[in-house]
Each structure stands twice: as C-alpha cells, then as structure tokens.
C-alpha cells in the first residue's frame, strides 16, 4: 500500500516490478463534472486524457507478458479512453469491453436515461491473451450420474456436429441393425476411427432405436465456461449500493456522505481477479480508492500493490486492510471462506531520485539508485546478487540479453555511490580507479565481459577503459530519469 501521486509511484515501481504484474485493475475518476469529496473529478476533457496517457504507458511496462489490464469507465470518457488504450497497448491486444450492471434499481429522477452500467475495457499485454474459464454450478445442474459412471457426472446429447464445414468428415454411419445414419450438414466432429475408439470407452453409443449417435459429455472434461462480456447477475458481481453497505459495515462510525460515491463492490472485483489471475499472482491498482481491489486480493490469495494519493489512503484503505487481515466478514469473505491472516506493508512515497537541479538526492539509498540504474541499462527489475544489505558490493550483476536484436549479448553493471566501499566520507569511493575496479572485478566473480560503471568520475584513460571493455557513466548526469 503506497500513499502518493500514482504517476511518481509507478515510476518508482518500475525498477522492481516491470513485467511482473499479472493483472492491473484501475477505476480512474470518470471526469463527470461532479464534485467528489475524495477526488477532483472535474478536469477538462483534454487534461483528463493527458493525465491518463503517461500512467497507461507506465502500467503497460509493469504488465507481465501474459497479463491483462482492466479499466472501468462510463460513457463520458469511455470512447476516448478506448482510443488512447488502442494507441498505448495496441489495437491487436484489445480483448473486449465488459458491461457491468452497476445498479439494482433505475434512477427515476433523470430526464433522459437511467445510467445503470459501467464499461471495463480489457487489453492483454500480447495478442491472444486467455482468461480463466470459470465453473458455473447453475449451468451444470443437468450433469447427473445415475449409473455411477466412474468418470463422474455426465449428460447425453447429440453434440456430434462439427462447428465448421468439414467435407472429409461427411460420412454416413451404419447402425448395428443396418439403419443408415446420415451425417450432419457440416460433417461429424471426429473421424470414424475416433468415433469407434470413443464407442469402446462408452463415451459415444447408438441410441436404443439405432437412429442416432449419442455422445456422453462428462463434467470433468469441461474446464469451465468462457466468461461473458455481459455481467448482470447482481448476486455474483453485486452493485454500487451494496458496495456502499460494505464500506458502511467497515466504518460504522462514519456517515454515508463521507464515504465514496461510487465504490466498486467486492463481488465485481472478485470476478475480475478470478478471470484474470490465479492464487499468488501480482495485482496492481493505482487508483485504489476505498481499497476494494487490495481487500479482495488479500482474501483471494493474490499479492497486490495499491496506490492512493489522498488522506483516505490512511483514513480508509489502511484501516480496511487491517480489518481484512483480522478476519473481517463482509463482501466476499464467506464465499472465499476468509478467516483472516497475512499482512501488508504501508509506504509513503519518498522524495524523487533527483532534486530540482538534476542532482541525486543525498539521502537516496544505494539499493534504490542501484535498482534505478539497473533498470535503465537492462530494462528489467533488479534482484540484488547478495543475501543481505551488509554484503552489498559495487557490482550489481550481469545480464544476458535475449531476442533477435541482442541475443547472447552480456552486460555487467556497477555503481560507485556514497560509501558502498566502506569509505566514511559521503563521496568517498565514488571514483573509478585501479583500486575500485579491482573491487568490482572481484565482486563480479567469473564475469569478465563488457561492463558499465556509474560513478562520480574516472581517472582511467580512454585506452584503459577500452582495454577493460568498460563504459563509464557519470552520476548524476548520465543517470536517466523517467519523465
């Protein structure tokens, strides 16, 4: 849980979590012109789009290769949001737009239409993103097992027709009594050899009158049903009014007017996470609001990062998460058999790496700057090669690049910064010389390939750097900041 501006927070997360988030769900301010207590939701249209664009670009970098992003919006900005998401994520990565019924009753005070739904645009990081297929007990009631079939519940049907036209599977079948059973218009689903094999197992058989072929479909063979783009079952995904009740039960001492106007219910978020993630996956919500995404992720066994800027990060989100850890029983708790447990960490966004003059802030920790530099050079999150902070060395690690452009190319990265070599002075040990280079080489173990070294300055000549295959970069001037 991070309190701070989400643009700066997303930048700070990149060196640690780029490419690792399985599902991003955000519910940004809808730019409705309403005066919301917790948000300035009255931005000019173009400013709203300008606010969203850089955040979406950062979110894309955080998304894993098999991940997806879900963005809830209403009709006021939804179509414009779709256009910029096409640009940022690629039109080929657009999956669908889920229409969610947000209201359990229509608004009779409007003069045109009662707006009873929200849209949620879904994009994958890559084309072909696949959701989880979910089981729906209500749609499985026709599965029975009256003959105690060892393969479990089943139902008989005539689902033998091929969904597409297959002339090679347009063959007639002769029943045991000699009756000719004509093929379906598109052809059978399988070849005759496969049908015979399935008859041997009992999956396919002739009807008693020998006029049809019957297939037994087993529940165990069905991985689930593809999710629909229309979410209207209020018992499953709930609605805005229920979300307010959920918040009121968590904060009974607060008047309803001080709570969020349109919070998302836990039922809706739980379906998003069920479709898009598995237990242990990492979820990110950079417009955390009342904390619903984090609360649901905790109850469903997902890891999560939530970002909120306002005071309600402290007054609402943190207390809510603490109650969840303690076993709070609202929302989806009973459905998930949630009894409490786990925990979370709360951070306030610190100062940026650079001050207003472009200098590195003097209180930036070595590991923070190291992660930033590693990401700028390698483009991937940094994992320290040492077990404990006290074991830190200037050598940050070596990376072998993949892909066609840089396949097999290796690069080592080192940082000389603020006493990493044990020098007591603030800037001591920040100079690349023969002594500090020896320390770097020793820390690198067997790696002797190309090396990028960041430091205050170098006393090695250009020829020496070339001989050592070293590229020297000066801090802070060669440290690239995310703008």
N, C-alpha and C positions, 0 to 999 in steps of 0.2 A: 504494500500500500504506500503510494508516494503522493505527498501533498506538494503541488507546484504546477506551474504552467506546463501543459502537456506537450507543447512543441519542444521546449527545452528538455523536458523529461524524456521524451522519445529519443532525442539526440544523445542523451547521456546513457540510454539503454543499449544503443546500437553496438558499442564495443563488447558488450557482454551477451546480448541475446539476438543478434542479427541471424536470421534464418532459422530460428528455433521455436517460433510461436505457431502452434497448430491451428488455433482459431482466434481471430480478432473479432470482437463484437463491440460496436460503438453505437451510441444513441445520442448524436450531437444535438445541440439546440437547433430547432427547426426553423428559426428565423420567421416566426409567425407574427411578429409585431406585438406580442403580448408582453406584459411586464411581469416576468417571473422573478420570484424572490431570490432564488439561488443562481440565476444566470441572467446575463444581459442578452436577451433573445430578441433584440430589436436592431440588429445590424442591417445596414443597407445591403441589398442583394449582392452586388459585386464584391463588397467587403466580406460577406459571408463565404462566397466562393473562394476568395483569396485566402481566407482563414483556413478553409478545408484543404486546399490543394497541397501545401507543404506537409501537412500532417498525414495525408494519404500517402504521399511519397515515402515518408519515413516508415509508415506502417507496412508498406509493401516490402521494405528491406528487412523488417523484423519477421515477416511471414516465412514459414518453412516451405520447402518445395512442394510438399503435399498438403499445405494448409489452405485455409479459406478465410475471407473477410466478409462479415455481415454488417450492414449499415442500415439502421432503421431511420425512416424519414416519412414525412407526409407529402401531400401533393403540391405544397407551396414551392418547395425546392427539390422535390424528388427527381424530376426530369432533368434538371440542370446537374444535380449530383450524379445521375447516371452518365451524363456526357463526360464529366471530368474523371469519373471512375473508369470509363472506357479508355480514356487517354492514359491514365496512370497505370492501370492494371492490364489493359489490352482488351479490345472487344472480344477476341477469341477466348478470353478467360472468363467472360460473363457466364454465369451458371443459370440463374433465374431470379425472379423477384417474388418473394413470399408475401402474400397478402394475409395479414393477421387481423382478425376481428378484435378490436380494442374495447368495444362497449357491449355491456349486457343489456342495454336499452337505448333506443334512439333519443336524440335530443329534440324535444318538441318546441323549443324556444327559438329555433333558427327559422329564417325566412326562405332558405333555398333547400340545401341538402343537409341531413344529419351525417357528419363525417364519422363513420363507425369503424374505420380501419386505418392501419399504417402499412406502408410498404417496407420491405427489407431487401435491399439489393445484395446479391451474393456473387462473389468472384473467387475463383481459385487463383493460386499463385501461378499455376501452369494449366494448359488446356487438359481437359479430361479429368478434372477433379471429381472424386467419387464420394458421395455421402454414405453414412451408415444406413443400411436398410433396417428399419425398426419393426419389431414384432407388435402386432395389434391383436390382443386377445379377442376383441369384439368381432374381428374379421376372421377368426379361426374357430368359431363355435361349431362350424359344420364338420370339423375334423372329429371323428369318433374312432373307437377301436373295439367293436362288438365281438370280434373273433380273436381278441388278444394277440393280434399280429405282433411279433417280436420287434418289428421296426417302428412300432408306436402308432399314434392316431393317424387316420387316413380318411380320404373320401374318394368315391368313384366318380369319374366324369368322362366326357367324350372329348377331352382336350388333346386330341391326336392330330389336329390340323396344323400344318406348317403356317407360320405367320406371313411368310413371303412365298411368292410363286416359285416352285421347285419342280420343273418338268421331270427331272430324273427320279423324283420320289412319287410320281403319279402312277402307281401300280395298283392293281386290284388284288384282293386277298380272298382266298378260298377257305371258307369255314369248314370245320370237321364234318358237317352234314352235307357239304357240297355247295352251300349257298355262296354266291359271289358277292363280296362286299366291295363296292366301288370306292375309289379313293376320293378324299375331299377335293374341292376345286383347286387348291394350291398344292396339293400333294400331302403325303404323310409327314409327320415330324421327323421320322427316322427311316433308315433303310430297312428292308425286310429282314436282313441278318440281325440288326439291332433289335427289331421288334421281337424276333424269335428268342433272342437272349433274354429280353425282359419278360417274355412269357414264361420262360423257365424259372424265373425268380418269383413269379406271381404278380409282378407289377402291372403287366398287361395280360388281359384274357378276353375270350369271346363271351358275349352276353349269352344268357340261357337260351334265347331263341336263335342264336347264331347269326343275327342280322347286324351286329355292331361289334366294334372292338372297344373295350373299356380299359381305361388307364387308372390305376390306383395311385393317387398322389399322397405322399407322406409329409407330415408336418416337419419332420426332421430334415427333409431335403429342401425346405424353403428357408433361405437365410433371413427372410424378413421382407417387408414391402417397401418399395421406394417411397420416400417422403413426398407428400403432396405440396404443391405451391400455394394451396388454399388452407389456412389454419383457422377454422371456425368453431372447433369444438371447445367451448368455454370450460368444460370440465378438465380438459387436457392442458390448454395453454392459458386459461384464465383471462382476465381483462383488467383494465385500468382501475376500476372501482375496487376490485379485490386487492390490487397492489397497494392502494391506499390503506385498506384494512390491515394488510400485512405490516406496513410501516407503523400504523397506529398501535398494533399489538406489541411492537418492539419498543416504541416510545409513547407509552400511555399518558405520560405527563405533559406531552406537547399537544397543542391544539392542532386540528387537522389543517388549518390555514397556514401553519408554519412548516408543513410537510410538502413534499414535492407535488406539483400539479398533475403530472402525467408519468408517474414511475412505471417501470416495467414489472409485471408480476413474476414471481419465481417460476411459475409454470411455463411461461413463454421462454425464458432464458434456459430452462432445463431442457426443453425440446431442441433449442439451438445447439446446446452442448452435446446432447445425445446424438444428433445428426452429424455434427462436425468433429467430434472428439472421442477419445477413449480415455479410461482412467489413467492418470499420470501425465497426460498431455498438458502443455502450457497454454493458458488462455490469457488474453490481454484485452482490457477495456480502458481506453484512455479518456473516456468521458464517463467516469464511474457513477456520477450522480449520487443516488442514495445507497449505492453499494450492492445492488442486486446481483450483478454478474459475479462479484467476488464471493458473496454469500452462497450462491448456487454452486459455484466451482468447488468451494470448500466441502459442501455437502455431497457432491458427486465425485469426490476424489480426484479432482483436477488441480494442477498447480496454476497459479494465477498471478498476474500483475495488474493492479488497478491504479489509475492516476486521477486525482481530483485537485482542482486549484483552490476552491473556496474554503471558508471556515468549516463548512459542513463535512469536509474530509475528516475533521476532528470531532465535530458535534454529532455526525450521523454515521459515517462509514466505519470509523474505528469502533465505536460502541456496538454497532450492529455486528461486525465481525467477531468481536469478543463474545457477544451473546451466542453467536453461532458456534464458536469453539466450546462454549459452556453447555451446549445442547439445546439451544432454542428450538421450539417445536412448531413454528409457523411455516407457511409456504409449503415447500416440498419435503419437509423433514420426515413426515410419516411415510410418504411414498418411497423415500430413499432409506427408510429405517435409520434415520440420523439420530445418534445419541450423543454427539459432541466429540471433541478430540482435535488433535492437530494444533496448529497455531499459525501466526503470521507475523511479519515484521513491518514496522511503520517507519517511513523515512520522510524527512522534509528535503526538498530539492536544495542542494547547496549552491555555492557560487559557481559560475562557469569556469572552464579551464583558463580562459583569457579574460583580462581586465579590459577596460575601455580603450586602453592604448595599445592593445595587442600583446601585452606581456603575459606570461603564465602567472597565474595567481600563486603567491608564495606559500599558501597553505594547502596546495594541491598535493595529495599523497602520491607517492611513487607509483603504486599499483594503478591508481586512477589514470595518471598520464600514460603509463605503460599500455593499458588497455586501449586508450585513445590512439596511440601511435601504432600499435599492432593492427588495429582495425583499418587505419588509413593506409597502411602498407599492404596488408594481406587481404582485407575485405571480409574478414571472418572474426567471430568472437575469440577472445584471448583466454586461454587457460594457463595460469602460471605453471611453469615446469618444476616448481619447488613445492614441498609439502606444507611449509609454514612461512609466514611473513619474515621471520628472523633468518630464514635461509635464502632470502631473495638475493639475486645477483643481477648485474647489468644485462646479461644475456636473456632476452625474453623468449627465445625459442627459434626454431627453424620450420619452414613450411614448404611443402612441395605442391606446386600448383597443378591442377587438372585442367581438363578442357582442351580443345584443339589449339587455342592460341598459346597457352603457356604450359602445355603438357610436359611434365617432368622437370620443369624449372624449379630450382630450390632457392630459397632466400632466408637468411638469418637476420634477426633484428635485435639491436642492443640499444640501451638507453643509459646514459650517464646523467644522473639527476639527483640533486640535493642529498648528498651524503650516502648514496647507495653503496659506496666503497668503504664506508665507515669513517670517512673524514668528518671531523666535528664542525667545520665551517659550512655555512649554508651552501656555498657554491663549490666547495672542495670536491675534487674527484670528478668534476664535470668536463674535464679537458681530455681529449683523446691523445694519448702519447703512448710510448712503448710500454710503460708500466700498466696503464689502464687497458691497453689492447691485450696484454698478456693475461690479465684477469678475465677479460671477455672470452678469449680463446680457451682458457682452462674451464670456464663455466660451460662452454659450448660442447664439451666432451669431444666426441669424434667428428663433429661437424666442422668442415673446413671450406665450405662453399662461399658464394657471394654473401656479403654482409652489409647491412645498412646500420650505421651508428648515428644516433642522435646525441648531441652534446653541446656545451656552451661554445667550444671552439676546438680546433685540432692543431697540433704542432707538427703533424706528419706531412711530408711533402706530397704533391700530387703524384709523383712517381712511386712513393712508398704506398700510397693508398691504392694505386693501380696494381702494384705487385701483390698486395694483400687482398685484392678484389673487394675493396671497401668503398662504399658510397657514404660520405659524411654529410649529415644534415644538421644545420644549426638550430638550436632552440633559442627563442620561440619562433623564429622567422620561417622555418621550414616545416613547422607543425601545422598541418592543415585543419582548420576548424570547419564544422558543419554550419552553414549559414541558413 
